């Protein structure tokens, strides 16, 4: 009876949210086949070294929670370093949750704007109360952070188009969501010097998350696809108009440098 009840519960969720059916039908092999066949990338996005994307990672990553669902320290360092390359950097983030990423970028940026689902929508989707309570925990009170709430599937963001130097895509990681958010991200860029970073383009720093990579490629304007890179030592993919070197096959999985990490703790404010 337990399995039958679970089945009917799942069918009820699909009836309320038909888009969930697409998630059931999607498989990793389907997305890998699309990346390999449609886009001609049997190994996925080509890797580039993180220090070919930014000149240095000599900075402090803070805050950092060391909790499930967060970023790697190198992911946050990459965002900080990219923000520092544009004086007064304008930053837009899709998907914030605890707020670690924007809290790391804010000291190096002019204006930061985040977009998240409102609490009532999260409750409607069955998110646990503790998950909802953690929203924005690390970015509360930051003077240069503006928080927007809405569903990127329906929200009109046209007032923000053409205004941002750095865009971070870290919302729902299913194919349809990443595809939509990727198309939006390119519209948000201010100029040809703008940079887009996608989180969770891999499960590990040296692999490909095929569903996400497929959506990035599909949502990217065709003429810009050759400029997409997977960033070694991180879970990120990146777009920049500056052509980035490509690592030889296998180099992304080998130790190529040493990172020095210093830790200290502090109470939550």
CORURGI-V56543 format. One record per residue. N is the residue number from 0. OMEGA is omega in degrees with one decimal (* if undefined). NEAR is the number of other C-alpha atoms within 8 Angstrom. Layout:
n->N omega->OMEGA near->NEAR
n->N omega->OMEGA near->NEAR
This chain:
n->0 omega->-179.1 near->4
n->1 omega->-180.0 near->5
n->2 omega->179.4 near->6
n->3 omega->178.9 near->7
n->4 omega->178.8 near->8
n->5 omega->178.9 near->8
n->6 omega->-179.2 near->8
n->7 omega->177.2 near->8
n->8 omega->178.7 near->8
n->9 omega->178.8 near->8
n->10 omega->177.1 near->8
n->11 omega->177.8 near->8
n->12 omega->179.3 near->10
n->13 omega->178.2 near->11
n->14 omega->179.6 near->7
n->15 omega->-179.9 near->6
n->16 omega->-176.6 near->7
n->17 omega->-179.9 near->9
n->18 omega->178.5 near->7
n->19 omega->179.5 near->9
n->20 omega->178.7 near->8
n->21 omega->-179.7 near->8
n->22 omega->177.8 near->8
n->23 omega->-174.7 near->7
n->24 omega->-178.5 near->6
n->25 omega->176.5 near->8
n->26 omega->176.8 near->7
n->27 omega->-179.5 near->8
n->28 omega->178.5 near->6
n->29 omega->-178.6 near->8
n->30 omega->177.0 near->12
n->31 omega->178.8 near->12
n->32 omega->179.4 near->9
n->33 omega->179.0 near->10
n->34 omega->-177.9 near->16
n->35 omega->-173.7 near->12
n->36 omega->-176.0 near->9
n->37 omega->-174.7 near->7
n->38 omega->174.3 near->8
n->39 omega->-178.6 near->7
n->40 omega->-175.6 near->9
n->41 omega->178.4 near->7
n->42 omega->-176.6 near->6
n->43 omega->179.0 near->11
n->44 omega->176.6 near->10
n->45 omega->179.6 near->10
n->46 omega->168.8 near->11
n->47 omega->179.6 near->15
n->48 omega->-177.9 near->13
n->49 omega->-179.6 near->11
n->50 omega->165.0 near->8
n->51 omega->177.1 near->9
n->52 omega->179.7 near->9
n->53 omega->-175.9 near->10
n->54 omega->-174.7 near->7
n->55 omega->170.8 near->6
n->56 omega->-178.5 near->9
n->57 omega->-176.9 near->4
n->58 omega->-178.5 near->5
n->59 omega->175.2 near->5
n->60 omega->179.4 near->9
n->61 omega->3.4 near->7
n->62 omega->176.7 near->8
n->63 omega->-170.7 near->7
n->64 omega->-172.9 near->6
n->65 omega->178.0 near->5
n->66 omega->-178.6 near->5
n->67 omega->175.1 near->4
n->68 omega->-178.8 near->4
n->69 omega->-179.4 near->8
n->70 omega->169.3 near->9
n->71 omega->174.3 near->8
n->72 omega->179.7 near->8
n->73 omega->175.1 near->8
n->74 omega->-177.6 near->12
n->75 omega->176.6 near->13
n->76 omega->177.1 near->13
n->77 omega->179.3 near->11
n->78 omega->178.0 near->12
n->79 omega->-176.5 near->11
n->80 omega->177.2 near->12
n->81 omega->178.5 near->10
n->82 omega->-177.5 near->14
n->83 omega->-179.7 near->10
n->84 omega->179.0 near->7
n->85 omega->178.2 near->8
n->86 omega->-178.7 near->8
n->87 omega->-174.7 near->8
n->88 omega->172.8 near->15
n->89 omega->-167.9 near->12
n->90 omega->176.3 near->15
n->91 omega->-175.7 near->12
n->92 omega->174.8 near->14
n->93 omega->-179.0 near->13
n->94 omega->-173.6 near->11
n->95 omega->-175.2 near->16
n->96 omega->-175.6 near->9
n->97 omega->178.5 near->10
n->98 omega->-179.3 near->12
n->99 omega->-174.3 near->14
n->100 omega->-179.0 near->10
n->101 omega->177.2 near->13
n->102 omega->175.6 near->13
n->103 omega->-178.1 near->14
n->104 omega->-170.4 near->12
n->105 omega->-179.5 near->13
n->106 omega->-176.1 near->6
n->107 omega->-173.9 near->10
n->108 omega->173.7 near->14
n->109 omega->179.7 near->11
n->110 omega->176.8 near->12
n->111 omega->178.2 near->14
n->112 omega->178.9 near->11
n->113 omega->177.5 near->14
n->114 omega->-179.9 near->14
n->115 omega->170.8 near->14
n->116 omega->176.3 near->9
n->117 omega->-176.3 near->9
n->118 omega->-178.2 near->7
n->119 omega->177.6 near->6
n->120 omega->176.7 near->8
n->121 omega->177.2 near->11
n->122 omega->179.6 near->11
n->123 omega->180.0 near->7
n->124 omega->175.8 near->6
n->125 omega->178.8 near->6
n->126 omega->178.7 near->9
n->127 omega->-178.6 near->7
n->128 omega->-179.3 near->7
n->129 omega->176.6 near->6
n->130 omega->-178.4 near->8
n->131 omega->-178.1 near->11
n->132 omega->-178.7 near->6
n->133 omega->-178.4 near->9
n->134 omega->174.1 near->10
n->135 omega->-173.1 near->10
n->136 omega->-173.8 near->9
n->137 omega->-177.6 near->9
n->138 omega->178.6 near->12
n->139 omega->175.2 near->6
n->140 omega->178.1 near->4
n->141 omega->-169.1 near->8
n->142 omega->-177.2 near->4
n->143 omega->178.3 near->8
n->144 omega->175.8 near->12
n->145 omega->-176.7 near->8
n->146 omega->175.0 near->8
n->147 omega->178.9 near->8
n->148 omega->179.9 near->8
n->149 omega->179.7 near->10
n->150 omega->-176.7 near->9
n->151 omega->176.0 near->8
n->152 omega->-171.9 near->6
n->153 omega->-172.2 near->6
n->154 omega->177.6 near->7
n->155 omega->-179.4 near->6
n->156 omega->-174.1 near->6
n->157 omega->178.0 near->5
n->158 omega->-179.2 near->5
n->159 omega->-177.5 near->8
n->160 omega->175.9 near->11
n->161 omega->-173.9 near->9
n->162 omega->-167.4 near->9
n->163 omega->177.9 near->15
n->164 omega->-175.6 near->14
n->165 omega->179.4 near->15
n->166 omega->179.8 near->15
n->167 omega->-178.7 near->12
n->168 omega->-176.3 near->15
n->169 omega->178.7 near->12
n->170 omega->175.6 near->10
n->171 omega->-172.9 near->7
n->172 omega->173.7 near->10
n->173 omega->-170.5 near->9
n->174 omega->-175.4 near->10
n->175 omega->-179.1 near->7
n->176 omega->179.9 near->11
n->177 omega->177.8 near->15
n->178 omega->-179.9 near->12
n->179 omega->-177.2 near->10
n->180 omega->176.6 near->11
n->181 omega->177.7 near->13
n->182 omega->177.3 near->10
n->183 omega->-176.4 near->8
n->184 omega->179.6 near->11
n->185 omega->177.8 near->9
n->186 omega->-178.3 near->8
n->187 omega->-175.3 near->12
n->188 omega->-178.4 near->16
n->189 omega->-173.6 near->11
n->190 omega->-176.5 near->7
n->191 omega->177.6 near->6
n->192 omega->-178.0 near->9
n->193 omega->-176.3 near->12
n->194 omega->172.4 near->12
n->195 omega->175.0 near->13
n->196 omega->174.4 near->13
n->197 omega->175.7 near->11
n->198 omega->176.6 near->12
n->199 omega->170.6 near->12
n->200 omega->173.5 near->14
n->201 omega->171.5 near->12
n->202 omega->177.6 near->9
n->203 omega->-177.7 near->8
n->204 omega->-176.0 near->11
n->205 omega->178.7 near->10
n->206 omega->-178.8 near->7
n->207 omega->170.5 near->11
n->208 omega->-163.9 near->10
n->209 omega->-179.7 near->13
n->210 omega->-179.7 near->12
n->211 omega->-179.3 near->13
n->212 omega->177.3 near->13
n->213 omega->-178.4 near->13
n->214 omega->178.1 near->13
n->215 omega->-179.9 near->11
n->216 omega->-178.1 near->10
n->217 omega->-177.7 near->8
n->218 omega->-179.2 near->10
n->219 omega->173.5 near->11
n->220 omega->-172.9 near->7
n->221 omega->-177.0 near->5
n->222 omega->-178.4 near->5
n->223 omega->-178.4 near->9
n->224 omega->179.3 near->9
n->225 omega->-178.5 near->5
n->226 omega->178.3 near->11
n->227 omega->178.6 near->12
n->228 omega->165.7 near->12
n->229 omega->-172.9 near->12
n->230 omega->179.1 near->15
n->231 omega->179.8 near->12
n->232 omega->-179.9 near->10
n->233 omega->172.1 near->12
n->234 omega->-168.6 near->16
n->235 omega->163.0 near->13
n->236 omega->-175.5 near->13
n->237 omega->167.4 near->12
n->238 omega->169.7 near->10
n->239 omega->-179.7 near->11
n->240 omega->177.8 near->10
n->241 omega->-179.3 near->6
n->242 omega->-177.7 near->6
n->243 omega->178.8 near->9
n->244 omega->178.8 near->7
n->245 omega->177.6 near->8
n->246 omega->172.4 near->11
n->247 omega->-179.0 near->5
n->248 omega->178.8 near->5
n->249 omega->-177.3 near->7
n->250 omega->-178.8 near->8
n->251 omega->-178.4 near->14
n->252 omega->-179.2 near->6
n->253 omega->175.2 near->6
n->254 omega->-178.4 near->6
n->255 omega->179.9 near->5
n->256 omega->177.6 near->4
n->257 omega->174.5 near->5
n->258 omega->176.8 near->4
n->259 omega->-176.0 near->4
n->260 omega->175.8 near->4
n->261 omega->-177.3 near->4
n->262 omega->166.7 near->4
n->263 omega->-177.6 near->4
n->264 omega->176.2 near->4
n->265 omega->178.3 near->4
n->266 omega->174.4 near->4
n->267 omega->178.7 near->3
n->268 omega->* near->2
